[in-house]
Amino acid sequence: MDEVLAAVGPRLKGIRQQRKCTLAALSEKTGISVSTLSRLESGQRKPSLELLLPIAHAHQVPLDELVGAPPVGDPRVRMKPFKQGDATTIVPLTQQPGGLQAFKMIIGPERSEPDQRTHEGYEWLYVLSGKLRLVLAQHDVVLKVGEAAEFDTRVPHWFGSTGEAPVEVLSLFGPQGEKMHVRAKPRGA
């Protein structure tokens, strides 16, 4: 952290000089005194948001450029697939917990008996290959490749294979979707 802060002053001076801007001119644009700007550039004053934001605005550069934010890492998601029951393989496609989550699911033909459940959240499904059976409240529909569905997961629902072959699905799950599943009705009812 100290290294990052120490590098801000020279970076500020470099950006100002690139733009052929004097300390006095920058002071006029930002409302920050010349002496404060000089101390920032020499490292005698620690940078703060209230000082850096007007400077970024005056130079029309992102704040990241002033503080030298580390470059964004490798964007590829390297998550490991996991099994859910005997018939479903889930491949997480997002790295951060919470918020919108994306999954690729491969559902085997063994998962073809509806067992409706409810939970908080919202779900979007897109069929990549095979046929997906979706039971949503009293609706029982089959989605084919390229078809999509979206629904509030508080409505009793179930999805799986039609029983003929595996189905691959892209699933986007709304923010509260990670809560535990609760049965909509007892088994055998």
C-alpha angles and dihedrals in degrees: 000000000000090000092052092049092046091055094054096077097055090043091053091050092047093051092047092050092046088057091047089236123152124221088247093053092047090048090055092050096046105031089232115131119253090239092054091048090049092050090048091053093047093048094244090118125049115237118245133184092251089058100037098047096062090044091051089048093048092050092039093231131129115262088242089066092056096049098035097237112204114263117264110266128237105310094208115113112227101185122154120239117241134196124244108196118323098301109044133071116190123199113193111221098186127067104199121077119235127022122060112350127198126205138175110215128195108197118192124222089253090075098071104114112095118238105172119211138174134214140152118284144050128271136202120194128193122184113228098175138351126017125300122208112210121189109191114176102304095344119100112186138164118221120202132203111306095018123119138196133192129192147158106260091218085077110086106262146162133178133188145123123318085235094252100092141335119293127211116211136181109217128193113193124201124235099274095040094103093074119112119279117250122198115249090209134003118268113273094019 
